[in-house]
Amino acid sequence: MRSRNPEPLWRDVVGQELRARRRVRGDTLHDVARRAGVSPQYLSEMERGRKEPSSEMLAAVAGALESSLLDLTAAAAEQLRERARSAGTGGEQVRSAFVLAA
């Protein structure tokens, strides 16, 4: 039996997406945290996948990045789909990534 790498955690993928969006905009942690109403430390932990933020927190940070919760979660779900495809996993894992984002 072939060993499989574990699927990435949702909080890791969402955190990577938040960081990428922040960097593309040229914003600092402090800029985004202030606009979102969270501490820079908390935002850093979200970006590093150390925190499992609520949907309210994700919406606040997405809004601070001039995005929406829907855009953020859709992008994260697409990252999970791409990882599943490149890993050669079956459709079940792709469907589970979609359900996770819903």
N, C-alpha and C positions, 0 to 999 in steps of 0.2 A: 504494500500500500504506500502510495506517495504521500509524504508529509506536506501539509499545507501551512502557509503562513497564516497567523490569525488575522481576521478582518480588522481594519482600523476602527478605532472607537469614534463614534459620532462627534464627541467633544474635540477630538484631535483634528478631525477634518474641518469642522466649523471654525476652530481656532486658526487653522492655517488659512482659511478663506478670509477671516477677519483681518489677519495680519497682512495678507496680500493686498486686500482692498485699501487698507490704511496706507501701506507703502506706495501704492500706485498714486494715491492722492497726495502723497508727500506730507501727511499728517504725522505728528508725534503721538505717542501714547497719551501724553498730557492733554493735547488738543482734543482728541476723540473722547477721552475719559470725562473731561469737563463738559463737553456737549451732551454726552450720554447720561451724566449724573452719577458716574461711578468713579471709584478711585483708580489712579493709574496702575496701582498694584493689582487690583482685581482684573482690570482689562488685560494686563500682562499675563495673569494666570489663565484667563479665558483663551488668549491667543496661543499659549503653550499647552493647552489641553489639560490643565491642572484643575479647572473648575467645570462643573456641569451646570451652566447657567440656565435660568428659567427662560421661558419664551419672552417674558417681559423684558428681561435683561438683554436678550438677543435683539429684540425689536428696538430697544433704546440705542444700542450700539450701532445696529444697522442704520437707524435714522440719523445718527451722528455722522455716519459715512455717506449720507444722502442716498441710501438704499432702502430696501424694505426687507422685512422678515421673509417674505416669499422669495425674493431674489437671492437672499443669503442661503436659505435652506435648499432651494433648487440647485444652486451652484455646488453646494456641498454634496447633494445627492448625485449630481453628475460626476463629481470627483470619485465618489464611491463606485459608480457604474464603470468608469474608465479603469479604475484599479482592478475591478473584478474581471473586466475584459482582458486586460493585459496580463493578469495572473492566470487566465485560461479557466476561470471557474465557471460553473454552470449558471443557468438562468435563475436558480433559486436564490443565490446570493445577490444577484442583480435586483430581483423582486424585493428581497429583504431590505436593500438599501433604499428602495423607493418607499416602502412602508415606514421605515425609520424616519424619513423626511416628512411624512404626511402629518 
